[in-house]
Amino acid sequence: MPAPRRILPTARRSPLSRADADPGRRRLLTAFLGLPVLTSGALAGCTEDEAAQVRDEPIELSIFWWGNELRAENTERALRLYTARNPRVTFKVTWQGNPGYYDRLATQAAGGNPPDLFQIDDNYLAEYAQREILYDLSGHRQDHRLDLRQLPESLASYAEVGGRTMAVAAAQNTPAMAFNRTLLRRLGLPEPTMGMSYPEFLTWAGQVTRTSDGRVAGTMDPSGDYRPFWLWLRSRNAELYRGRRLGFTTTDMVDWLDLWQQARSDKATPSLRLLLRTVDSDPSRQLIVTGDTAASFIWSNQLADLQSHTDDELDLVSCPGPPAAHWARASMYWAAFRGTRHPDAAVDVINFLTNNLEVGQALGIERGLSANLGVRRYVQENIADEAVRRSAAFEATLADRFGPAPAPPPRGHAKVRRLLTATATSVQTGEESVREAASRFVAEAGAALAE
């Protein structure tokens, strides 16, 4: 048997466009749909000896994800663990930052070289599944070759599209509200608490602004952020989506925009100038890090990254409203390409990344908490970084209060997100009234889902 091939060096390209840009999506779908589908059924005509020979040959699986250097180091370490146990399986590794990721995925597919395994998120899970780009994992799950029994049921089901398991959660996170504990102590003000209502929260935020003589705003303005908007809808027995339709009404949208219009009038949120300064995702520029706000809305696993940019102590609490509006959410997924020549090996790798304790230790919680509850407990016991420990503790505290998971967002979700951001900005800048903006958003978002 030849010596195992070393994992190839990681490769990057210059960002091509926003990760959820429509041109990239169209190129990806065109590229993937033009490829022949090769599944395990392709061996149907082989003799037993030929099939055995194929199974004994060395396998190189290509794998692609987005992320930073820390994620790359952790993931490659986990893949080396797999090769150490399965010497005939090696990996061709490619990774890059989030911007341009889906464009590059399209480029690989158009060149006839799509990855066997790749990272995907809520923006495209349902769409790729419905267009039969993803390998259906249901059969492997049923016979436990893909063992998801240690995942919370809501987390496992969050990767189901049309009753089929189309991916596996790479990690778990949930929307959260970060707050600056050190700042609040300096101001002599209480911390926000789990379960406080939005009126209570905005009263608290206004108090922060007044006590600081306007130097610090109580909270970021999340009116264009789909995460708190979705949780707020769930607190009203609505949803962001109901199948391929919006799960809320124009009245709901008016109420949401009105809520934040009033918060701006009460000076509970930052000035428009400051808001526009934080359009990018650079954690060092976030207003809770720069000391311009006392609270902000983030993904729970982002706390450590934010904490690394400030000496003040940051912590997490659930978003305003009932904690049951939250759910165990996949921060991202591992999926296999439907045309992979090695489906069994690809699924076995996903199973290993999901269930192995050493892998859990290697990956840490950079992507979020381990999806596997047993691995999660093992990893949490060995966390050294204090901010990471706070993030993990928050998820553990909220876990017993999670509500049922909704279905993954449908095709068109990425466009709806962009429309929500643009709608909120139009109200913030005074270009549209709340009612005008709400009516336009509901119409345009509904049309995006129908495309």
Stockholm file with secondary structure:
# STOCKHOLM 1.0

chainA/1-451         MPAPRRILPTARRSPLSRADADPGRRRLLTAFLGLPVLTSGALAGCTEDEAAQVRDEPIELSIFWWGNELRAENTERALRLYTARNPRVTFKVTWQGNPGYYDRLATQAAGGNPPDLFQIDDNYLAEYAQREILYDLSGHRQDHRLDLRQLPESLASYAEVGGRTMAVAAAQNTPAMAFNRTLLRRLGLPEPTMGMSYPEFLTWAGQVTRTSDGRVAGTMDPSGDYRPFWLWLRSRNAELYRGRRLGFTTTDMVDWLDLWQQARSDKATPSLRLLLRTVDSDPSRQLIVTGDTAASFIWSNQLADLQSHTDDELDLVSCPGPPAAHWARASMYWAAFRGTRHPDAAVDVINFLTNNLEVGQALGIERGLSANLGVRRYVQENIADEAVRRSAAFEATLADRFGPAPAPPPRGHAKVRRLLTATATSVQTGEESVREAASRFVAEAGAALAE
#=GR chainA/1-451 SS CCCCCCCCCCCCCCCCSCTTCHHHHHHHHHHHHTSCCCCGGGGTTSCHHHHHHHHHSCEEEEEEEECCHHHHHHHHHHHHHHHHHSTTEEEEEEEECSTTHHHHHHHHHHTTCCCSEEEECTTTHHHHHHTTCBCCCHHHHHTTSSCCTTSCHHHHHTTEETTEECCEEEEEECEEEEEEHHHHHHHTCCCCCTTCCHHHHHHHHHHHHHHTTTSSBSSCCCTTCHHHHHHHHHTTTCCSEETTEESSCHHHHHHHHHHHHHHHHTTCSCCHHHHHHTCSCCGGGCHHHHTSBSEEEEEGGGHHHHHTTCSSCEEEECCSSCGGGCCCEEEEEEEEBTTCSCHHHHHHHHHHHHHCHHHHHHHTTSSSBCSSHHHHHHHHTTCCCHHHHHHHHHHHHHHTTCCCCCCCCCTTHHHHHHHHHHHHHHHHTTSSCHHHHHHHHHHHHHHHHHC
#=GC SS_cons         CCCCCCCCCCCCCCCCSCTTCHHHHHHHHHHHHTSCCCCGGGGTTSCHHHHHHHHHSCEEEEEEEECCHHHHHHHHHHHHHHHHHSTTEEEEEEEECSTTHHHHHHHHHHTTCCCSEEEECTTTHHHHHHTTCBCCCHHHHHTTSSCCTTSCHHHHHTTEETTEECCEEEEEECEEEEEEHHHHHHHTCCCCCTTCCHHHHHHHHHHHHHHTTTSSBSSCCCTTCHHHHHHHHHTTTCCSEETTEESSCHHHHHHHHHHHHHHHHTTCSCCHHHHHHTCSCCGGGCHHHHTSBSEEEEEGGGHHHHHTTCSSCEEEECCSSCGGGCCCEEEEEEEEBTTCSCHHHHHHHHHHHHHCHHHHHHHTTSSSBCSSHHHHHHHHTTCCCHHHHHHHHHHHHHHTTCCCCCCCCCTTHHHHHHHHHHHHHHHHTTSSCHHHHHHHHHHHHHHHHHC
//
